[in-house]
Amino acid sequence: MTLIEVEAIEGAQAGIELDPADTRRNILTRDVPLNHLVDEEFSVGR
């Protein structure tokens, strides 16, 4: 499973057209900081 923050996509859109589906990530988040989860085990959902 791969995740990406919508804020990261919005930041990358400066000057280019990028649809979130083009990132090929499984889960798109908003207002969820993901960098601190690198190399950590966590669950999504319940």
PDB file of N, CA, C and O in Angstrom, chain B, residues numbered from 101:
ATOM      1  N   MET B 101       0.852  -1.167   0.000  1.00  0.00           N
ATOM      2  CA  MET B 101       0.000   0.000   0.000  1.00  0.00           C
ATOM      3  C   MET B 101       0.898   1.230   0.000  1.00  0.00           C
ATOM      4  O   MET B 101       1.900   1.276   0.713  1.00  0.00           O
ATOM      5  N   THR B 102       0.540   2.210  -0.790  1.00  0.00           N
ATOM      6  CA  THR B 102       1.281   3.469  -0.817  1.00  0.00           C
ATOM      7  C   THR B 102       0.327   4.625  -0.564  1.00  0.00           C
ATOM      8  O   THR B 102      -0.833   4.598  -0.976  1.00  0.00           O
ATOM      9  N   LEU B 103       0.836   5.635   0.120  1.00  0.00           N
ATOM     10  CA  LEU B 103       0.035   6.799   0.478  1.00  0.00           C
ATOM     11  C   LEU B 103       0.719   8.061  -0.009  1.00  0.00           C
ATOM     12  O   LEU B 103       1.941   8.105  -0.151  1.00  0.00           O
ATOM     13  N   ILE B 104      -0.084   9.093  -0.265  1.00  0.00           N
ATOM     14  CA  ILE B 104       0.455  10.400  -0.615  1.00  0.00           C
ATOM     15  C   ILE B 104      -0.493  11.474  -0.078  1.00  0.00           C
ATOM     16  O   ILE B 104      -1.712  11.301  -0.081  1.00  0.00           O
ATOM     17  N   GLU B 105       0.079  12.567   0.375  1.00  0.00           N
ATOM     18  CA  GLU B 105      -0.712  13.690   0.870  1.00  0.00           C
ATOM     19  C   GLU B 105      -1.190  14.531  -0.309  1.00  0.00           C
ATOM     20  O   GLU B 105      -0.410  14.843  -1.209  1.00  0.00           O
ATOM     21  N   VAL B 106      -2.465  14.896  -0.306  1.00  0.00           N
ATOM     22  CA  VAL B 106      -2.992  15.752  -1.365  1.00  0.00           C
ATOM     23  C   VAL B 106      -2.239  17.083  -1.372  1.00  0.00           C
ATOM     24  O   VAL B 106      -2.090  17.705  -2.424  1.00  0.00           O
ATOM     25  N   GLU B 107      -1.766  17.518  -0.209  1.00  0.00           N
ATOM     26  CA  GLU B 107      -1.005  18.763  -0.140  1.00  0.00           C
ATOM     27  C   GLU B 107       0.297  18.658  -0.936  1.00  0.00           C
ATOM     28  O   GLU B 107       0.752  19.646  -1.513  1.00  0.00           O
ATOM     29  N   ALA B 108       0.895  17.468  -0.970  1.00  0.00           N
ATOM     30  CA  ALA B 108       2.114  17.266  -1.756  1.00  0.00           C
ATOM     31  C   ALA B 108       1.813  17.369  -3.250  1.00  0.00           C
ATOM     32  O   ALA B 108       2.604  17.927  -4.011  1.00  0.00           O
ATOM     33  N   ILE B 109       0.693  16.841  -3.657  1.00  0.00           N
ATOM     34  CA  ILE B 109       0.286  16.936  -5.062  1.00  0.00           C
ATOM     35  C   ILE B 109       0.003  18.385  -5.425  1.00  0.00           C
ATOM     36  O   ILE B 109       0.419  18.863  -6.481  1.00  0.00           O
ATOM     37  N   GLU B 110      -0.705  19.077  -4.546  1.00  0.00           N
ATOM     38  CA  GLU B 110      -1.015  20.489  -4.813  1.00  0.00           C
ATOM     39  C   GLU B 110       0.269  21.306  -4.918  1.00  0.00           C
ATOM     40  O   GLU B 110       0.356  22.209  -5.750  1.00  0.00           O
ATOM     41  N   GLY B 111       1.254  21.007  -4.099  1.00  0.00           N
ATOM     42  CA  GLY B 111       2.534  21.703  -4.172  1.00  0.00           C
ATOM     43  C   GLY B 111       3.278  21.411  -5.460  1.00  0.00           C
ATOM     44  O   GLY B 111       3.971  22.278  -5.992  1.00  0.00           O
ATOM     45  N   ALA B 112       3.139  20.197  -5.963  1.00  0.00           N
ATOM     46  CA  ALA B 112       3.822  19.802  -7.197  1.00  0.00           C
ATOM     47  C   ALA B 112       3.140  20.365  -8.435  1.00  0.00           C
ATOM     48  O   ALA B 112       3.730  20.370  -9.516  1.00  0.00           O
ATOM     49  N   GLN B 113       1.926  20.832  -8.296  1.00  0.00           N
ATOM     50  CA  GLN B 113       1.167  21.317  -9.451  1.00  0.00           C
ATOM     51  C   GLN B 113       1.590  22.694  -9.922  1.00  0.00           C
ATOM     52  O   GLN B 113       1.045  23.192 -10.907  1.00  0.00           O
ATOM     53  N   ALA B 114       2.529  23.316  -9.264  1.00  0.00           N
ATOM     54  CA  ALA B 114       2.992  24.642  -9.681  1.00  0.00           C
ATOM     55  C   ALA B 114       3.598  24.540 -11.084  1.00  0.00           C
ATOM     56  O   ALA B 114       4.720  24.061 -11.251  1.00  0.00           O
ATOM     57  N   GLY B 115       2.868  24.980 -12.053  1.00  0.00           N
ATOM     58  CA  GLY B 115       3.367  25.004 -13.419  1.00  0.00           C
ATOM     59  C   GLY B 115       3.090  23.748 -14.218  1.00  0.00           C
ATOM     60  O   GLY B 115       3.358  23.733 -15.420  1.00  0.00           O
ATOM     61  N   ILE B 116       2.562  22.686 -13.608  1.00  0.00           N
ATOM     62  CA  ILE B 116       2.241  21.471 -14.353  1.00  0.00           C
ATOM     63  C   ILE B 116       0.841  21.018 -13.978  1.00  0.00           C
ATOM     64  O   ILE B 116       0.325  21.368 -12.916  1.00  0.00           O
ATOM     65  N   GLU B 117       0.242  20.245 -14.849  1.00  0.00           N
ATOM     66  CA  GLU B 117      -1.061  19.675 -14.565  1.00  0.00           C
ATOM     67  C   GLU B 117      -0.847  18.252 -14.062  1.00  0.00           C
ATOM     68  O   GLU B 117      -0.275  17.418 -14.765  1.00  0.00           O
ATOM     69  N   LEU B 118      -1.309  17.977 -12.842  1.00  0.00           N
ATOM     70  CA  LEU B 118      -1.105  16.672 -12.235  1.00  0.00           C
ATOM     71  C   LEU B 118      -2.388  16.241 -11.555  1.00  0.00           C
ATOM     72  O   LEU B 118      -2.844  16.883 -10.608  1.00  0.00           O
ATOM     73  N   ASP B 119      -2.966  15.164 -12.033  1.00  0.00           N
ATOM     74  CA  ASP B 119      -4.162  14.600 -11.420  1.00  0.00           C
ATOM     75  C   ASP B 119      -3.730  13.626 -10.330  1.00  0.00           C
ATOM     76  O   ASP B 119      -2.781  12.872 -10.544  1.00  0.00           O
ATOM     77  N   PRO B 120      -4.386  13.609  -9.171  1.00  0.00           N
ATOM     78  CA  PRO B 120      -4.006  12.670  -8.118  1.00  0.00           C
ATOM     79  C   PRO B 120      -3.921  11.221  -8.586  1.00  0.00           C
ATOM     80  O   PRO B 120      -3.088  10.466  -8.085  1.00  0.00           O
ATOM     81  N   ALA B 121      -4.753  10.821  -9.524  1.00  0.00           N
ATOM     82  CA  ALA B 121      -4.708   9.453 -10.044  1.00  0.00           C
ATOM     83  C   ALA B 121      -3.407   9.173 -10.788  1.00  0.00           C
ATOM     84  O   ALA B 121      -2.994   8.018 -10.899  1.00  0.00           O
ATOM     85  N   ASP B 122      -2.759  10.217 -11.297  1.00  0.00           N
ATOM     86  CA  ASP B 122      -1.502  10.047 -12.024  1.00  0.00           C
ATOM     87  C   ASP B 122      -0.344   9.661 -11.108  1.00  0.00           C
ATOM     88  O   ASP B 122       0.702   9.228 -11.592  1.00  0.00           O
ATOM     89  N   THR B 123      -0.512   9.809  -9.805  1.00  0.00           N
ATOM     90  CA  THR B 123       0.575   9.487  -8.876  1.00  0.00           C
ATOM     91  C   THR B 123       0.682   7.995  -8.614  1.00  0.00           C
ATOM     92  O   THR B 123       1.677   7.544  -8.048  1.00  0.00           O
ATOM     93  N   ARG B 124      -0.305   7.230  -9.006  1.00  0.00           N
ATOM     94  CA  ARG B 124      -0.353   5.783  -8.836  1.00  0.00           C
ATOM     95  C   ARG B 124      -0.247   5.358  -7.376  1.00  0.00           C
ATOM     96  O   ARG B 124       0.304   4.297  -7.081  1.00  0.00           O
ATOM     97  N   ARG B 125      -0.761   6.164  -6.469  1.00  0.00           N
ATOM     98  CA  ARG B 125      -0.787   5.815  -5.050  1.00  0.00           C
ATOM     99  C   ARG B 125      -2.134   5.192  -4.728  1.00  0.00           C
ATOM    100  O   ARG B 125      -3.135   5.494  -5.379  1.00  0.00           O
ATOM    101  N   ASN B 126      -2.162   4.320  -3.721  1.00  0.00           N
ATOM    102  CA  ASN B 126      -3.407   3.655  -3.357  1.00  0.00           C
ATOM    103  C   ASN B 126      -4.308   4.514  -2.489  1.00  0.00           C
ATOM    104  O   ASN B 126      -5.532   4.439  -2.597  1.00  0.00           O
ATOM    105  N   ILE B 127      -3.707   5.341  -1.619  1.00  0.00           N
ATOM    106  CA  ILE B 127      -4.495   6.141  -0.686  1.00  0.00           C
ATOM    107  C   ILE B 127      -4.031   7.587  -0.733  1.00  0.00           C
ATOM    108  O   ILE B 127      -2.845   7.880  -0.584  1.00  0.00           O
ATOM    109  N   LEU B 128      -4.973   8.471  -0.940  1.00  0.00           N
ATOM    110  CA  LEU B 128      -4.715   9.910  -0.963  1.00  0.00           C
ATOM    111  C   LEU B 128      -5.245  10.483   0.345  1.00  0.00           C
ATOM    112  O   LEU B 128      -6.415  10.286   0.673  1.00  0.00           O
ATOM    113  N   THR B 129      -4.396  11.193   1.102  1.00  0.00           N
ATOM    114  CA  THR B 129      -4.808  11.749   2.386  1.00  0.00           C
ATOM    115  C   THR B 129      -4.891  13.267   2.322  1.00  0.00           C
ATOM    116  O   THR B 129      -4.302  13.900   1.446  1.00  0.00           O
ATOM    117  N   ARG B 130      -5.628  13.839   3.260  1.00  0.00           N
ATOM    118  CA  ARG B 130      -5.671  15.295   3.431  1.00  0.00           C
ATOM    119  C   ARG B 130      -5.551  15.559   4.924  1.00  0.00           C
ATOM    120  O   ARG B 130      -6.204  14.902   5.735  1.00  0.00           O
ATOM    121  N   ASP B 131      -4.707  16.532   5.283  1.00  0.00           N
ATOM    122  CA  ASP B 131      -4.490  16.912   6.684  1.00  0.00           C
ATOM    123  C   ASP B 131      -3.964  15.762   7.545  1.00  0.00           C
ATOM    124  O   ASP B 131      -4.217  15.714   8.748  1.00  0.00           O
ATOM    125  N   VAL B 132      -3.233  14.840   6.922  1.00  0.00           N
ATOM    126  CA  VAL B 132      -2.596  13.742   7.655  1.00  0.00           C
ATOM    127  C   VAL B 132      -1.109  13.776   7.322  1.00  0.00           C
ATOM    128  O   VAL B 132      -0.724  13.391   6.218  1.00  0.00           O
ATOM    129  N   PRO B 133      -0.264  14.226   8.248  1.00  0.00           N
ATOM    130  CA  PRO B 133       1.171  14.260   7.969  1.00  0.00           C
ATOM    131  C   PRO B 133       1.730  12.839   7.885  1.00  0.00           C
ATOM    132  O   PRO B 133       1.611  12.065   8.835  1.00  0.00           O
ATOM    133  N   LEU B 134       2.328  12.505   6.767  1.00  0.00           N
ATOM    134  CA  LEU B 134       2.783  11.128   6.539  1.00  0.00           C
ATOM    135  C   LEU B 134       4.270  10.919   6.791  1.00  0.00           C
ATOM    136  O   LEU B 134       4.676   9.794   7.083  1.00  0.00           O
ATOM    137  N   ASN B 135       5.091  11.949   6.691  1.00  0.00           N
ATOM    138  CA  ASN B 135       6.535  11.757   6.791  1.00  0.00           C
ATOM    139  C   ASN B 135       6.956  11.094   8.091  1.00  0.00           C
ATOM    140  O   ASN B 135       7.896  10.300   8.098  1.00  0.00           O
ATOM    141  N   HIS B 136       6.270  11.408   9.204  1.00  0.00           N
ATOM    142  CA  HIS B 136       6.665  10.803  10.476  1.00  0.00           C
ATOM    143  C   HIS B 136       6.267   9.331  10.572  1.00  0.00           C
ATOM    144  O   HIS B 136       6.628   8.659  11.539  1.00  0.00           O
ATOM    145  N   LEU B 137       5.529   8.821   9.586  1.00  0.00           N
ATOM    146  CA  LEU B 137       5.134   7.413   9.574  1.00  0.00           C
ATOM    147  C   LEU B 137       6.102   6.524   8.793  1.00  0.00           C
ATOM    148  O   LEU B 137       5.935   5.304   8.773  1.00  0.00           O
ATOM    149  N   VAL B 138       7.096   7.108   8.159  1.00  0.00           N
ATOM    150  CA  VAL B 138       8.069   6.326   7.397  1.00  0.00           C
ATOM    151  C   VAL B 138       8.757   5.343   8.338  1.00  0.00           C
ATOM    152  O   VAL B 138       9.216   5.717   9.417  1.00  0.00           O
ATOM    153  N   ASP B 139       8.821   4.086   7.919  1.00  0.00           N
ATOM    154  CA  ASP B 139       9.434   2.986   8.680  1.00  0.00           C
ATOM    155  C   ASP B 139       8.670   2.637   9.960  1.00  0.00           C
ATOM    156  O   ASP B 139       9.199   1.936  10.822  1.00  0.00           O
ATOM    157  N   GLU B 140       7.434   3.121  10.089  1.00  0.00           N
ATOM    158  CA  GLU B 140       6.594   2.785  11.238  1.00  0.00           C
ATOM    159  C   GLU B 140       5.470   1.865  10.800  1.00  0.00           C
ATOM    160  O   GLU B 140       5.027   1.925   9.653  1.00  0.00           O
ATOM    161  N   GLU B 141       5.009   1.021  11.696  1.00  0.00           N
ATOM    162  CA  GLU B 141       3.853   0.175  11.427  1.00  0.00           C
ATOM    163  C   GLU B 141       2.621   0.898  11.940  1.00  0.00           C
ATOM    164  O   GLU B 141       2.611   1.388  13.069  1.00  0.00           O
ATOM    165  N   PHE B 142       1.581   0.969  11.117  1.00  0.00           N
ATOM    166  CA  PHE B 142       0.334   1.615  11.496  1.00  0.00           C
ATOM    167  C   PHE B 142      -0.803   0.989  10.720  1.00  0.00           C
ATOM    168  O   PHE B 142      -0.584   0.255   9.757  1.00  0.00           O
ATOM    169  N   SER B 143      -2.015   1.281  11.143  1.00  0.00           N
ATOM    170  CA  SER B 143      -3.171   0.735  10.435  1.00  0.00           C
ATOM    171  C   SER B 143      -4.012   1.881   9.895  1.00  0.00           C
ATOM    172  O   SER B 143      -3.986   2.998  10.412  1.00  0.00           O
ATOM    173  N   VAL B 144      -4.751   1.574   8.850  1.00  0.00           N
ATOM    174  CA  VAL B 144      -5.650   2.543   8.219  1.00  0.00           C
ATOM    175  C   VAL B 144      -7.058   2.032   8.429  1.00  0.00           C
ATOM    176  O   VAL B 144      -7.347   0.867   8.156  1.00  0.00           O
ATOM    177  N   GLY B 145      -7.922   2.881   8.903  1.00  0.00           N
ATOM    178  CA  GLY B 145      -9.313   2.470   9.152  1.00  0.00           C
ATOM    179  C   GLY B 145      -9.524   2.169  10.616  1.00  0.00           C
ATOM    180  O   GLY B 145      -8.974   2.840  11.490  1.00  0.00           O
ATOM    181  N   ARG B 146     -10.311   1.172  10.871  1.00  0.00           N
ATOM    182  CA  ARG B 146     -10.664   0.843  12.255  1.00  0.00           C
ATOM    183  C   ARG B 146      -9.606   0.126  12.953  1.00  0.00           C
ATOM    184  O   ARG B 146      -9.762  -0.216  14.125  1.00  0.00           O
TER     185      ARG B 146
END
